[in-house]
């Protein structure tokens, strides 16, 4: 049997210290970092989405950060295709290390995706327009009748995922869950999942501090420039936490204090959802944020086995 390529996944909630752990590995052996955070793909929001700095990217190659225009969207299937390309392109002596917090992206890569047929452009556009007019909760209510099982894994306000599930049903006549439950081919990769575990109450003040640092680093000006390029509040890039709050500030809908408080509240809620998602995973090796060296040593032993 052909040996599968080792791939390390560093996961956990936003602000937990995943980047620091990946850089610790890069200082020990050759590493190619590959992003699996759905917000850090956007080119116009490097500060607001906490993409690795130029200095951090100088430690080792970084892939799939800041490459997507604000007007474009990427789904789990698109991510898997790009991630596989980057993994396969890594040098033989390089360890691909996926870093991020978008659980659906990681699950789609590690568990595989059902071969859902291509969705006709007219159906996709029709659902997109409905999402804009009716909003995410309306799509979710319809989805509950069609695919209640999938609704347990999404949220009424997640317009993108709800629209995707509806367009698949409209195009194929089968619920999204039916496609997900189909047998998928085995992965060519051997995955090791490293989780950065942190208590939500401990993380909360750190998230607020991180937002303050983002503001000091020019988050407001970054949002202003992005709005000048793309003054469309429905553009996919603006749906991210931090982006949408700053957009409301720029438009004069809320003041800076309201912006920061709302940003912190939504970030905490997102971190809570991430923690809940990753708790369902059974094969994660957990480490505290200060245990980066221990995590690196664990990976080194795993590679040697």
Buried (B, 14 or more C-beta within 10 A) or exposed (E): EEEEBBBBBBBBBBBBBBBBBBBBBBEBBBBBBBBBBBBBBBBBBBBBBBBBEEEBBEBBBBBBBBBBBBBBBBBBBBBBEBBBEBBEEBEEEBBBBBBBBBBBBBBBBBEBBBEBEEBEEEBBEBBBEBBEEEBBBBBBEBBBEBBEEBBEBBEBEBBBBBBBBBBBBBBBEBBBBBBBEEEEEEBEBEBBBBBBBBEBEEBBEBBBEBBEEBBEBBBBEBBBEBBEBBEEEEBBBBBBBBBBBBBBBBEEEBEEEEBBBBBBBBBBEBBBBBBEBBEEBEEBEBBBBEBBEEBBEBBEEBEEE
